[in-house]
């Protein structure tokens, strides 16, 4: 049980209530809050009540290093308390990371402690009560301790989930104990060696999982012959601040990461975060996600059945999507002419599309800036340059990821097991790239469809936009 010796040099501890503590120069501090950038942690002396101590500490989230100390302590340092906190934390972590019986862990811990330290420790019974409390708190589903914590802030990631079998880093970033908006990022640390080559990224932020701790997972894929998943982030929510913390963490881990484009869902919070952290990157929505948004809106408005049974209505819906193939300076005219001739049933869809993707008219004869202006969803230039409408490699990777994550009511660690499986698949893709293996050829049906669409785009006539939308709507498939 060597892990219970020489622990006094550790800085982060777990309190009796599973809250994060920090040791510095013989004093203990309790976590208070993050700063506005969420890159710095603020701590308060844990004797602030007993001794009215106003000493505070600032540490870096990324490095755990002390950045600043505010105010002097009103009491003397107590190295013994730090030593005891370190030992207690090691006992708790050992219980979580091994299959040994908790009773044996506590017994072995006390047996290896020097007598002076042992004399200052809580009794074995008190320590065992504390472990029992932890077991009840984190084993609500009847599985082994550590398999499903009940509080993000109290999670201690077991050793088995921090590294790969080859010793490379698996847990790449953790915002830390005490953070109720905890973020965990997994992947392969050594991938940072080629992060400067990650110029074209694809983000999958549409994955939601049945977990009260981390209900959202964000996957970032990089183009390297194939599209290879490089980061898997477990998130507490889909707020812009959360996305900013996640992308900032990626930038801190891999300083050479400087993407030129990030293709993603039409999520304004995520797009804003990309632009804030990577100002030189072009965040764009892809056509596939525009189609998915349309399906969601049809369901929301109760129009999906009509789409599937009414051929003309279905074509009108696709004509709305076909605006993505119109030159930017002609979209306004195309929408106006089409909406004046469209069926009445399409009204709710046109209202939604105009508000979110074109901008509502203002009092000055122009339009308000929409959440997703045309430059984010137009594929006109892309098709004019002969690029693909959709990328089957991205779609295939997304299907594989969704399949792996399709686990009913997963515990946190079972879900991380699925991430590990995906990382192994990602490693194989990268190995294939290094060996010179080429991606599979595109299926003929997609090649021919793209050729037809590219030809129609080249023939766009600004005097006949509705006819163009109708022709385009008949040349791309939307499976609702």
VOPAGU-2260 file (C-alpha; in pm, 1 decimal, decimal comma):
REM VOPAGU-2260
SITE   aa  ch    i         X         Y         Z
SITE  UNK   A    0       0,0       0,0       0,0
SITE  UNK   A    1     271,5     245,7     -96,3
SITE  UNK   A    2       5,4     489,4    -211,1
SITE  UNK   A    3     -58,1     584,1     151,3
SITE  UNK   A    4     296,1     705,8     209,8
SITE  UNK   A    5     456,7    1030,6      97,2
SITE  UNK   A    6     122,9    1196,5      28,0
SITE  UNK   A    7     177,4    1524,9     205,0
SITE  UNK   A    8     310,1    1685,7    -111,7
SITE  UNK   A    9     -28,8    1658,1    -281,3
SITE  UNK   A   10    -224,2    1983,5    -312,3
SITE  UNK   A   11    -584,8    1878,3    -384,2
SITE  UNK   A   12    -787,3    1689,8    -128,1
SITE  UNK   A   13   -1142,1    1571,0     -65,0
SITE  UNK   A   14   -1315,3    1690,8     250,9
SITE  UNK   A   15   -1534,5    1478,1     475,3
SITE  UNK   A   16   -1831,5    1609,5     276,9
SITE  UNK   A   17   -1674,8    1523,3     -60,2
SITE  UNK   A   18   -1585,4    1884,3    -133,4
SITE  UNK   A   19   -1258,7    1997,3    -283,4
SITE  UNK   A   20    -982,8    2135,9     -61,9
SITE  UNK   A   21    -642,3    2277,0    -146,3
SITE  UNK   A   22    -323,3    2284,9      62,9
SITE  UNK   A   23     -56,2    2553,3      46,3
SITE  UNK   A   24     222,8    2635,6     293,0
SITE  UNK   A   25      62,9    2437,7     573,9
SITE  UNK   A   26    -284,6    2588,9     534,7
SITE  UNK   A   27    -601,1    2430,3     398,0
SITE  UNK   A   28    -843,6    2614,1     171,3
SITE  UNK   A   29   -1194,6    2524,9      57,1
SITE  UNK   A   30   -1312,0    2586,7    -299,6
SITE  UNK   A   31   -1521,7    2902,2    -337,3
SITE  UNK   A   32   -1584,6    2974,2    -706,0
SITE  UNK   A   33   -1435,0    3031,7   -1051,1
SITE  UNK   A   34   -1343,0    3371,9   -1191,5
SITE  UNK   A   35   -1536,0    3518,0   -1486,4
SITE  UNK   A   36   -1310,9    3343,2   -1739,6
SITE  UNK   A   37   -1345,2    3013,0   -1550,6
SITE  UNK   A   38    -970,2    2961,1   -1580,5
SITE  UNK   A   39    -891,3    3056,1   -1221,0
SITE  UNK   A   40   -1022,1    2900,8    -900,5
SITE  UNK   A   41   -1083,3    3111,5    -590,4
SITE  UNK   A   42   -1029,7    2947,0    -250,7
SITE  UNK   A   43   -1106,5    3054,9     106,9
SITE  UNK   A   44    -918,8    2954,0     420,1
SITE  UNK   A   45   -1108,4    2669,2     585,1
SITE  UNK   A   46   -1067,0    2846,7     920,0
SITE  UNK   A   47   -1260,4    3150,3     803,4
SITE  UNK   A   48   -1535,9    3076,9    1058,7
SITE  UNK   A   49   -1338,2    2939,4    1353,5
SITE  UNK   A   50   -1062,7    3203,6    1334,3
SITE  UNK   A   51   -1236,7    3468,0    1120,3
SITE  UNK   A   52    -953,8    3420,3     871,3
SITE  UNK   A   53    -985,4    3624,4     552,6
SITE  UNK   A   54    -695,0    3467,3     363,3
SITE  UNK   A   55    -774,8    3363,4       7,7
SITE  UNK   A   56    -591,8    3186,8    -274,0
SITE  UNK   A   57    -610,5    3194,0    -654,3
SITE  UNK   A   58    -499,6    2887,1    -854,7
SITE  UNK   A   59    -488,3    2797,7   -1224,6
SITE  UNK   A   60    -752,3    2551,8   -1342,2
SITE  UNK   A   61    -515,8    2420,5   -1609,0
SITE  UNK   A   62    -199,6    2370,3   -1398,5
SITE  UNK   A   63    -324,3    2375,8   -1037,2
SITE  UNK   A   64     -44,8    2623,0    -959,8
SITE  UNK   A   65     -90,2    2902,9    -706,2
SITE  UNK   A   66    -124,1    3237,6    -884,9
SITE  UNK   A   67    -193,5    3473,2    -597,5
SITE  UNK   A   68    -248,5    3486,7    -222,6
SITE  UNK   A   69    -481,2    3750,7     -80,4
SITE  UNK   A   70    -461,4    3861,6     285,3
SITE  UNK   A   71    -257,3    3707,0     567,3
SITE  UNK   A   72    -384,4    3423,0     784,7
SITE  UNK   A   73    -505,3    3504,7    1133,7
SITE  UNK   A   74    -371,9    3174,4    1270,2
SITE  UNK   A   75     -61,2    2959,3    1250,3
SITE  UNK   A   76     -10,9    2693,7     980,0
SITE  UNK   A   77     -86,6    2332,9    1071,4
SITE  UNK   A   78     112,0    2080,9     869,6
SITE  UNK   A   79     -46,5    1794,3    1061,7
SITE  UNK   A   80    -393,3    1882,1     931,7
SITE  UNK   A   81    -257,5    1886,4     577,1
SITE  UNK   A   82     -98,4    1545,0     630,4
SITE  UNK   A   83    -423,2    1401,4     768,0
SITE  UNK   A   84    -625,8    1546,0     478,3
SITE  UNK   A   85    -381,6    1391,6     230,7
SITE  UNK   A   86    -404,2    1047,8     391,9
SITE  UNK   A   87    -784,2    1056,5     413,2
SITE  UNK   A   88    -807,2    1155,5      46,5
SITE  UNK   A   89    -570,1     875,7     -54,0
SITE  UNK   A   90    -784,0     623,5     135,0
SITE  UNK   A   91   -1099,2     740,6     -44,0
SITE  UNK   A   92    -932,0     733,1    -385,1
SITE  UNK   A   93    -787,1     390,4    -319,4
SITE  UNK   A   94   -1134,1     262,0    -233,6
SITE  UNK   A   95   -1264,1     400,6    -562,4
SITE  UNK   A   96    -982,4     277,4    -783,2
SITE  UNK   A   97    -941,7     -80,1    -659,0
SITE  UNK   A   98   -1164,6    -380,2    -612,8
SITE  UNK   A   99   -1034,7    -434,1    -259,5
SITE  UNK   A  100   -1288,6    -432,6      21,3
SITE  UNK   A  101   -1314,5     -88,9     180,5
SITE  UNK   A  102   -1251,0    -240,7     525,9
SITE  UNK   A  103    -917,5    -377,7     404,7
SITE  UNK   A  104    -819,3     -47,8     243,2
SITE  UNK   A  105    -874,0     140,5     568,9
SITE  UNK   A  106    -694,0    -128,3     772,0
SITE  UNK   A  107    -393,1    -132,5     537,1
SITE  UNK   A  108    -378,1     246,4     531,9
SITE  UNK   A  109    -353,7     268,9     908,8
SITE  UNK   A  110     -98,9     -13,8     923,4
SITE  UNK   A  111     143,1     171,0     691,9
SITE  UNK   A  112     116,8     511,1     857,8
SITE  UNK   A  113     398,4     637,4    1082,5
SITE  UNK   A  114     292,2     634,4    1447,0
SITE  UNK   A  115     292,7    1016,8    1489,9
SITE  UNK   A  116      58,9    1054,9    1189,6
SITE  UNK   A  117    -160,1     762,5    1294,7
SITE  UNK   A  118    -209,3     918,7    1636,9
SITE  UNK   A  119    -351,0    1235,0    1478,9
SITE  UNK   A  120    -579,2    1052,9    1234,2
SITE  UNK   A  121    -952,2     997,4    1287,7
SITE  UNK   A  122   -1018,7     655,1    1440,9
SITE  UNK   A  123   -1057,2     357,0    1210,8
SITE  UNK   A  124   -1425,8     351,9    1298,2
SITE  UNK   A  125   -1467,4     718,7    1205,4
SITE  UNK   A  126   -1281,0     662,3     878,9
SITE  UNK   A  127   -1492,9     358,1     801,2
SITE  UNK   A  128   -1812,5     558,3     865,4
SITE  UNK   A  129   -1687,3     816,7     618,7
SITE  UNK   A  130   -1621,8     551,1     354,0
SITE  UNK   A  131   -1964,7     398,7     415,1
SITE  UNK   A  132   -2121,6     739,0     361,7
SITE  UNK   A  133   -1935,4     766,0      31,5
SITE  UNK   A  134   -2049,4     417,2     -72,4
SITE  UNK   A  135   -2414,1     501,1      -9,5
SITE  UNK   A  136   -2382,8     829,9    -191,4
SITE  UNK   A  137   -2211,2     693,7    -503,5
SITE  UNK   A  138   -2355,4     344,4    -537,7
SITE  UNK   A  139   -2723,8     433,8    -569,5
SITE  UNK   A  140   -2771,5     180,0    -850,0
SITE  UNK   A  141   -2623,2    -110,6    -654,6
SITE  UNK   A  142   -2304,0    -131,9    -858,4
SITE  UNK   A  143   -1947,3    -119,2    -721,8
SITE  UNK   A  144   -1824,1     196,6    -552,8
SITE  UNK   A  145   -1713,7     462,0    -797,3
SITE  UNK   A  146   -1930,6     334,8   -1083,2
SITE  UNK   A  147   -2195,3     605,4   -1063,7
SITE  UNK   A  148   -2134,0     915,5    -854,6
SITE  UNK   A  149   -2442,2    1121,8    -774,9
SITE  UNK   A  150   -2277,5    1463,9    -792,4
SITE  UNK   A  151   -2054,2    1602,3   -1068,8
SITE  UNK   A  152   -1860,6    1810,3    -818,7
SITE  UNK   A  153   -1765,0    1505,5    -609,2
SITE  UNK   A  154   -1648,9    1273,4    -887,7
SITE  UNK   A  155   -1304,3    1122,9    -842,9
SITE  UNK   A  156   -1202,4     970,9   -1175,9
SITE  UNK   A  157   -1060,6     620,6   -1113,6
SITE  UNK   A  158    -705,3     557,3   -1225,4
SITE  UNK   A  159    -823,1     309,6   -1489,6
SITE  UNK   A  160   -1007,5     594,0   -1666,1
SITE  UNK   A  161    -717,8     839,7   -1662,4
SITE  UNK   A  162    -473,4     658,0   -1891,3
SITE  UNK   A  163    -468,4     416,2   -2183,1
SITE  UNK   A  164    -316,7      70,4   -2145,0
SITE  UNK   A  165      -0,4     197,2   -2312,9
SITE  UNK   A  166      32,9     473,8   -2054,1
SITE  UNK   A  167     -76,6     757,4   -2284,6
SITE  UNK   A  168    -318,6    1009,0   -2134,2
SITE  UNK   A  169    -689,7     926,7   -2172,6
SITE  UNK   A  170    -844,2    1183,9   -1938,6
SITE  UNK   A  171    -708,8    1497,1   -2101,9
SITE  UNK   A  172    -884,7    1761,0   -1896,3
SITE  UNK   A  173   -1091,5    1782,6   -1579,0
SITE  UNK   A  174   -1220,1    2111,3   -1438,2
SITE  UNK   A  175   -1182,8    1955,5   -1095,0
SITE  UNK   A  176   -1346,6    1856,3    -770,1
SITE  UNK   A  177   -1592,1    2107,9    -633,7
SITE  UNK   A  178   -1699,9    2226,2    -978,3
SITE  UNK   A  179   -2074,7    2174,8   -1007,8
SITE  UNK   A  180   -2047,1    2251,6   -1381,3
SITE  UNK   A  181   -1779,2    1985,5   -1422,0
SITE  UNK   A  182   -1635,7    1911,0   -1766,6
SITE  UNK   A  183   -1440,9    1595,7   -1850,2
SITE  UNK   A  184   -1250,5    1566,2   -2178,9
SITE  UNK   A  185   -1118,0    1231,8   -2302,7
SITE  UNK   A  186    -905,3    1133,9   -2600,7
SITE  UNK   A  187    -540,1    1054,1   -2659,6
SITE  UNK   A  188    -286,5    1300,8   -2526,1
SITE  UNK   A  189     -23,9    1217,4   -2791,1
SITE  UNK   A  190    -262,2    1333,9   -3066,5
SITE  UNK   A  191    -149,6    1680,3   -2969,2
SITE  UNK   A  192     167,0    1610,0   -3169,8
SITE  UNK   A  193     -31,1    1657,4   -3491,5
SITE  UNK   A  194    -281,7    1914,6   -3363,1
SITE  UNK   A  195    -120,6    2172,9   -3594,2
SITE  UNK   A  196    -253,5    1961,7   -3883,4
SITE  UNK   A  197    -612,1    1971,0   -3752,8
SITE  UNK   A  198    -726,3    2242,1   -3992,1
SITE  UNK   A  199   -1070,2    2108,9   -4086,4
SITE  UNK   A  200   -1274,7    2004,7   -3786,7
SITE  UNK   A  201   -1623,7    1858,8   -3766,2
SITE  UNK   A  202   -1812,0    1890,6   -3439,3
SITE  UNK   A  203   -2095,7    1665,6   -3333,2
SITE  UNK   A  204   -2283,3    1846,9   -3058,9
SITE  UNK   A  205   -2620,6    1680,4   -3115,0
SITE  UNK   A  206   -2554,8    1380,7   -2891,4
SITE  UNK   A  207   -2765,3    1366,4   -2574,9
SITE  UNK   A  208   -2735,0    1078,4   -2328,4
SITE  UNK   A  209   -2947,2     943,2   -2046,5
SITE  UNK   A  210   -2731,1    1071,6   -1765,7
SITE  UNK   A  211   -2815,5    1320,8   -1494,7
SITE  UNK   A  212   -2446,2    1398,7   -1441,8
SITE  UNK   A  213   -2334,1    1464,4   -1799,2
SITE  UNK   A  214   -2642,1    1482,4   -2025,2
SITE  UNK   A  215   -2446,0    1606,0   -2328,2
SITE  UNK   A  216   -2143,0    1472,7   -2513,0
SITE  UNK   A  217   -1947,1    1679,1   -2763,6
SITE  UNK   A  218   -1726,1    1499,4   -3016,1
SITE  UNK   A  219   -1463,8    1677,1   -3223,6
SITE  UNK   A  220   -1334,7    1507,7   -3539,6
SITE  UNK   A  221   -1032,1    1609,1   -3745,8
SITE  UNK   A  222    -965,4    1538,6   -4114,8
SITE  UNK   A  223    -663,7    1314,5   -4161,4
SITE  UNK   A  224    -741,6    1112,3   -4470,4
SITE  UNK   A  225   -1042,4     988,7   -4277,3
SITE  UNK   A  226   -1238,7    1195,0   -4023,2
SITE  UNK   A  227   -1090,0    1090,2   -3692,0
SITE  UNK   A  228   -1249,0    1159,7   -3351,9
SITE  UNK   A  229    -987,6    1339,1   -3139,3
SITE  UNK   A  230   -1179,4    1479,0   -2841,0
SITE  UNK   A  231   -1479,4    1354,9   -2643,0
SITE  UNK   A  232   -1618,7    1604,3   -2391,4
SITE  UNK   A  233   -1878,7    1523,8   -2125,5
SITE  UNK   A  234   -2072,9    1842,7   -2059,5
SITE  UNK   A  235   -2325,6    1949,8   -1795,6
SITE  UNK   A  236   -2525,1    2168,2   -2037,8
SITE  UNK   A  237   -2519,6    2342,0   -2376,4
SITE  UNK   A  238   -2454,5    2695,5   -2255,6
SITE  UNK   A  239   -2209,0    2917,7   -2441,0
SITE  UNK   A  240   -1995,9    2952,7   -2126,3
SITE  UNK   A  241   -1963,1    2574,0   -2110,9
SITE  UNK   A  242   -1858,2    2550,0   -2474,7
SITE  UNK   A  243   -1604,4    2828,3   -2421,1
SITE  UNK   A  244   -1451,8    2642,4   -2128,0
SITE  UNK   A  245   -1433,4    2326,4   -2337,5
SITE  UNK   A  246   -1266,5    2490,0   -2640,0
SITE  UNK   A  247   -1033,5    2689,1   -2413,6
SITE  UNK   A  248    -930,0    2363,2   -2247,3
SITE  UNK   A  249    -855,9    2211,3   -2589,1
SITE  UNK   A  250    -643,1    2512,9   -2674,9
SITE  UNK   A  251    -453,9    2489,1   -2344,5
SITE  UNK   A  252    -388,3    2116,9   -2392,2
SITE  UNK   A  253    -281,9    2153,9   -2753,6
SITE  UNK   A  254    -139,6    2508,2   -2807,1
SITE  UNK   A  255     -76,2    2433,5   -3176,5
SITE  UNK   A  256    -445,3    2368,5   -3240,7
SITE  UNK   A  257    -552,7    2640,3   -3487,1
SITE  UNK   A  258    -843,5    2519,7   -3703,4
SITE  UNK   A  259    -934,6    2704,7   -4020,2
SITE  UNK   A  260   -1290,1    2571,7   -4036,4
SITE  UNK   A  261   -1526,2    2403,3   -3790,7
SITE  UNK   A  262   -1836,4    2245,8   -3940,1
SITE  UNK   A  263   -2113,0    2195,4   -3686,3
SITE  UNK   A  264   -2481,7    2196,2   -3604,0
SITE  UNK   A  265   -2673,2    2524,0   -3605,8
SITE  UNK   A  266   -2610,2    2584,5   -3236,8
SITE  UNK   A  267   -2552,8    2954,8   -3177,0
SITE  UNK   A  268   -2390,3    2897,7   -2838,0
SITE  UNK   A  269   -2134,8    2653,3   -2981,3
SITE  UNK   A  270   -2065,9    2869,6   -3285,5
SITE  UNK   A  271   -2009,0    3177,9   -3070,7
SITE  UNK   A  272   -1768,8    2980,3   -2851,3
SITE  UNK   A  273   -1566,3    2862,0   -3151,9
SITE  UNK   A  274   -1532,4    3218,4   -3282,5
SITE  UNK   A  275   -1430,8    3347,4   -2938,5
SITE  UNK   A  276   -1160,6    3087,0   -2872,5
SITE  UNK   A  277   -1044,0    3043,9   -3234,4
SITE  UNK   A  278   -1102,3    3385,8   -3395,0
SITE  UNK   A  279    -934,7    3281,3   -3721,4
SITE  UNK   A  280   -1161,0    2977,3   -3763,9
SITE  UNK   A  281   -1467,8    2982,4   -3986,2
SITE  UNK   A  282   -1759,8    2822,7   -3797,0
SITE  UNK   A  283   -2023,7    2701,5   -4042,5
SITE  UNK   A  284   -2331,5    2483,6   -4038,0
SITE  UNK   A  285   -2349,5    2199,4   -4286,5
SITE  UNK   A  286   -2640,2    2106,2   -4512,7
SITE  UNK   A  287   -2704,7    1780,6   -4326,5
SITE  UNK   A  288   -2768,2    1973,7   -4006,6
SITE  UNK   A  289   -2996,5    2216,9   -4189,5
SITE  UNK   A  290   -3202,2    1916,7   -4304,8
SITE  UNK   A  291   -3213,5    1781,4   -3949,4
SITE  UNK   A  292   -3332,4    2117,7   -3822,0
SITE  UNK   A  293   -3608,2    2112,3   -4081,3
SITE  UNK   A  294   -3723,0    1768,8   -3966,3
SITE  UNK   A  295   -3726,9    1884,4   -3603,9
SITE  UNK   A  296   -3938,8    2183,5   -3699,1
SITE  UNK   A  297   -4182,4    1967,4   -3899,4
SITE  UNK   A  298   -4229,5    1745,7   -3594,0
SITE  UNK   A  299   -4268,6    2048,2   -3366,3
SITE  UNK   A  300   -4536,4    2199,9   -3593,6
SITE  UNK   A  301   -4718,0    1867,4   -3642,0
SITE  UNK   A  302   -4642,4    1864,2   -4015,7
SITE  UNK   A  303   -4424,8    1553,6   -4051,6
SITE  UNK   A  304   -4714,6    1328,2   -4147,0
SITE  UNK   A  305   -4824,7    1578,2   -4412,3
SITE  UNK   A  306   -4469,7    1583,3   -4547,0
SITE  UNK   A  307   -4469,9    1203,4   -4576,0
SITE  UNK   A  308   -4813,3    1184,0   -4744,4
SITE  UNK   A  309   -4847,3    1503,5   -4949,0
SITE  UNK   A  310   -4607,2    1505,5   -5244,2
SITE  UNK   A  311   -4649,8    1873,6   -5330,8
SITE  UNK   A  312   -4611,4    1986,3   -4971,0
SITE  UNK   A  313   -4295,3    1774,5   -4941,2
SITE  UNK   A  314   -4152,2    1940,3   -5252,7
SITE  UNK   A  315   -4230,1    2284,5   -5107,0
SITE  UNK   A  316   -4040,3    2194,0   -4791,0
SITE  UNK   A  317   -3740,7    2087,3   -4997,3
SITE  UNK   A  318   -3763,5    2412,1   -5193,6
SITE  UNK   A  319   -3707,4    2599,2   -4866,8
SITE  UNK   A  320   -3393,2    2392,6   -4811,2
SITE  UNK   A  321   -3292,6    2456,8   -5174,6
SITE  UNK   A  322   -3233,4    2822,6   -5082,8
SITE  UNK   A  323   -2892,8    2698,2   -4962,3
SITE  UNK   A  324   -2794,9    2651,7   -5329,1
SITE  UNK   A  325   -2884,7    3007,9   -5431,2
SITE  UNK   A  326   -2611,1    3276,7   -5458,7
SITE  UNK   A  327   -2595,4    3489,3   -5142,6
SITE  UNK   A  328   -2701,4    3807,5   -5318,0
SITE  UNK   A  329   -3008,0    3636,8   -5469,3
SITE  UNK   A  330   -3146,2    3457,5   -5161,7
SITE  UNK   A  331   -3364,9    3754,2   -5058,7
SITE  UNK   A  332   -3540,7    3768,9   -5395,7
SITE  UNK   A  333   -3575,0    3391,3   -5421,7
SITE  UNK   A  334   -3735,5    3367,2   -5077,7
SITE  UNK   A  335   -3976,9    3653,3   -5142,6
SITE  UNK   A  336   -4098,6    3514,7   -5475,5
SITE  UNK   A  337   -4126,4    3160,5   -5345,5
SITE  UNK   A  338   -4308,3    3253,2   -5021,8
SITE  UNK   A  339   -4570,2    3451,0   -5216,8
SITE  UNK   A  340   -4656,6    3140,0   -5421,7
SITE  UNK   A  341   -4614,6    2870,4   -5154,2
SITE  UNK   A  342   -4902,5    2667,5   -5006,5
SITE  UNK   A  343   -5070,5    2805,9   -4693,7
SITE  UNK   A  344   -4972,9    2498,6   -4489,8
SITE  UNK   A  345   -4607,3    2593,2   -4533,5
SITE  UNK   A  346   -4659,5    2920,6   -4341,3
SITE  UNK   A  347   -4519,5    2803,4   -4002,5
SITE  UNK   A  348   -4207,7    2667,1   -4172,5
SITE  UNK   A  349   -4148,4    2985,6   -4370,2
SITE  UNK   A  350   -4195,0    3198,2   -4056,4
SITE  UNK   A  351   -3938,5    2990,6   -3866,8
SITE  UNK   A  352   -3688,3    2988,9   -4153,0
SITE  UNK   A  353   -3720,3    3363,5   -4209,2
SITE  UNK   A  354   -3667,3    3445,1   -3841,2
SITE  UNK   A  355   -3371,0    3209,8   -3780,7
SITE  UNK   A  356   -3195,2    3202,1   -4117,5
SITE  UNK   A  357   -3281,4    3524,0   -4305,2
SITE  UNK   A  358   -3377,2    3777,4   -4041,2
SITE  UNK   A  359   -3713,6    3943,6   -3990,7
SITE  UNK   A  360   -3782,8    4269,8   -4177,1
SITE  UNK   A  361   -3709,2    4587,7   -3977,8
SITE  UNK   A  362   -3840,1    4942,7   -3998,6
SITE  UNK   A  363   -3554,3    5052,9   -4223,1
SITE  UNK   A  364   -3642,4    4839,1   -4521,9
SITE  UNK   A  365   -3376,7    4577,2   -4452,8
SITE  UNK   A  366   -3361,9    4275,4   -4220,6
SITE  UNK   A  367   -3252,5    4211,7   -3865,9
SITE  UNK   A  368   -2942,6    3999,5   -3820,0
SITE  UNK   A  369   -3065,0    3640,2   -3773,8
SITE  UNK   A  370   -2906,0    3381,3   -3542,8
SITE  UNK   A  371   -2775,4    3198,0   -3851,0
SITE  UNK   A  372   -2717,0    3433,3   -4146,5
SITE  UNK   A  373   -2696,7    3288,0   -4498,9
SITE  UNK   A  374   -2316,0    3284,6   -4502,8
SITE  UNK   A  375   -2331,6    3006,6   -4238,9
SITE  UNK   A  376   -2558,9    2773,7   -4437,2
SITE  UNK   A  377   -2514,6    2860,5   -4803,7
SITE  UNK   A  378   -2349,4    2584,6   -5010,1
SITE  UNK   A  379   -2353,4    2777,6   -5339,1
SITE  UNK   A  380   -1978,9    2851,8   -5352,0
SITE  UNK   A  381   -1900,2    2503,0   -5225,1
SITE  UNK   A  382   -2094,2    2337,7   -5508,0
SITE  UNK   A  383   -1961,7    2585,4   -5764,6
SITE  UNK   A  384   -1606,3    2476,7   -5675,4
SITE  UNK   A  385   -1697,4    2111,9   -5728,7
SITE  UNK   A  386   -1699,1    2009,6   -5362,6
SITE  UNK   A  387   -1927,6    1739,3   -5221,6
SITE  UNK   A  388   -2269,6    1829,8   -5084,8
SITE  UNK   A  389   -2228,4    1578,4   -4804,5
SITE  UNK   A  390   -1925,0    1385,6   -4685,0
SITE  UNK   A  391   -1993,3    1014,7   -4644,4
SITE  UNK   A  392   -1683,9     976,7   -4426,2
SITE  UNK   A  393   -1824,6    1226,0   -4176,5
SITE  UNK   A  394   -2167,5    1065,2   -4192,5
SITE  UNK   A  395   -2019,3     719,0   -4141,0
SITE  UNK   A  396   -1815,0     838,9   -3843,7
SITE  UNK   A  397   -2122,4    1007,3   -3694,1
SITE  UNK   A  398   -2325,1     687,8   -3730,6
SITE  UNK   A  399   -2050,9     486,9   -3561,2
SITE  UNK   A  400   -2036,4     734,6   -3273,6
SITE  UNK   A  401   -2415,2     739,5   -3230,7
SITE  UNK   A  402   -2422,3     360,3   -3235,2
SITE  UNK   A  403   -2157,7     332,7   -2963,8
SITE  UNK   A  404   -2340,1     583,8   -2745,0
SITE  UNK   A  405   -2678,4     413,8   -2781,4
SITE  UNK   A  406   -2665,2     270,2   -2429,0
SITE  UNK   A  407   -2980,7     266,9   -2219,7
SITE  UNK   A  408   -2938,8     444,8   -1884,3
SITE  UNK   A  409   -2558,6     423,1   -1877,9
SITE  UNK   A  410   -2356,0     488,4   -1564,9
SITE  UNK   A  411   -2085,4     750,1   -1605,8
SITE  UNK   A  412   -1811,2     488,9   -1623,3
SITE  UNK   A  413   -1997,2     259,6   -1864,3
SITE  UNK   A  414   -2031,7     558,2   -2092,8
SITE  UNK   A  415   -1660,6     635,6   -2063,5
SITE  UNK   A  416   -1599,8     270,7   -2160,7
SITE  UNK   A  417   -1782,7     344,3   -2487,4
SITE  UNK   A  418   -1559,2     649,9   -2537,1
SITE  UNK   A  419   -1255,5     426,5   -2489,3
SITE  UNK   A  420   -1389,0     188,1   -2755,2
SITE  UNK   A  421   -1432,0     480,5   -2994,0
SITE  UNK   A  422   -1081,0     600,3   -2916,9
SITE  UNK   A  423    -943,9     257,9   -3009,4
SITE  UNK   A  424   -1132,6     281,5   -3338,7
SITE  UNK   A  425    -992,5     632,1   -3386,6
SITE  UNK   A  426    -641,1     499,8   -3325,0
SITE  UNK   A  427    -696,2     240,3   -3597,6
SITE  UNK   A  428    -810,3     508,9   -3844,4
SITE  UNK   A  429    -498,9     713,3   -3775,4
SITE  UNK   A  430    -279,0     406,2   -3815,9
SITE  UNK   A  431    -448,2     337,1   -4151,3
SITE  UNK   A  432    -369,0     694,9   -4255,6
SITE  UNK   A  433      -3,3     659,9   -4156,8
SITE  UNK   A  434      21,3     337,1   -4356,6
SITE  UNK   A  435    -113,9     515,8   -4662,3
SITE  UNK   A  436    -452,3     345,6   -4667,0
SITE  UNK   A  437    -706,2     548,5   -4863,1
SITE  UNK   A  438   -1070,3     601,5   -4762,0
SITE  UNK   A  439   -1330,2     397,3   -4952,5
SITE  UNK   A  440   -1448,7     539,6   -5283,1
SITE  UNK   A  441   -1772,9     734,7   -5286,3
SITE  UNK   A  442   -2078,5     545,3   -5396,7
SITE  UNK   A  443   -2183,8     612,2   -5754,8
SITE  UNK   A  444   -2528,8     742,7   -5656,4
SITE  UNK   A  445   -2372,0    1023,5   -5449,6
SITE  UNK   A  446   -2122,1    1109,2   -5721,3
SITE  UNK   A  447   -2395,6    1138,7   -5983,4
SITE  UNK   A  448   -2623,9    1338,3   -5751,7
SITE  UNK   A  449   -2347,1    1590,0   -5684,2
SITE  UNK   A  450   -2279,1    1626,8   -6056,0
SITE  UNK   A  451   -2645,6    1705,6   -6123,9
SITE  UNK   A  452   -2656,7    1960,1   -5840,5
SITE  UNK   A  453   -2331,8    2124,4   -5951,2
SITE  UNK   A  454   -2466,0    2159,4   -6303,8
SITE  UNK   A  455   -2789,3    2318,0   -6180,4
SITE  UNK   A  456   -2595,9    2562,1   -5961,0
SITE  UNK   A  457   -2390,5    2673,7   -6259,9
SITE  UNK   A  458   -2712,4    2738,6   -6454,1
SITE  UNK   A  459   -2880,1    2951,4   -6184,3
SITE  UNK   A  460   -3092,4    3227,0   -6339,9
SITE  UNK   A  461   -3170,8    3519,7   -6108,9
SITE  UNK   A  462   -3480,7    3598,9   -6317,7
SITE  UNK   A  463   -3632,7    3253,7   -6253,0
SITE  UNK   A  464   -3547,2    3169,1   -5888,8
SITE  UNK   A  465   -3863,9    2969,9   -5809,2
SITE  UNK   A  466   -3808,6    2743,6   -6108,0
SITE  UNK   A  467   -3451,7    2687,8   -5985,6
SITE  UNK   A  468   -3573,7    2596,9   -5635,9
SITE  UNK   A  469   -3821,3    2349,0   -5782,6
SITE  UNK   A  470   -3557,0    2181,1   -5999,6
SITE  UNK   A  471   -3313,5    2166,2   -5708,3
SITE  UNK   A  472   -3577,3    2019,6   -5475,6
SITE  UNK   A  473   -3615,1    1725,6   -5713,0
SITE  UNK   A  474   -3241,6    1652,1   -5711,7
SITE  UNK   A  475   -3148,5    1600,9   -5347,8
SITE  UNK   A  476   -3291,1    1349,7   -5105,7
SITE  UNK   A  477   -3420,5    1424,4   -4756,2
SITE  UNK   A  478   -3510,1    1119,7   -4551,8
SITE  UNK   A  479   -3758,3    1234,7   -4288,7
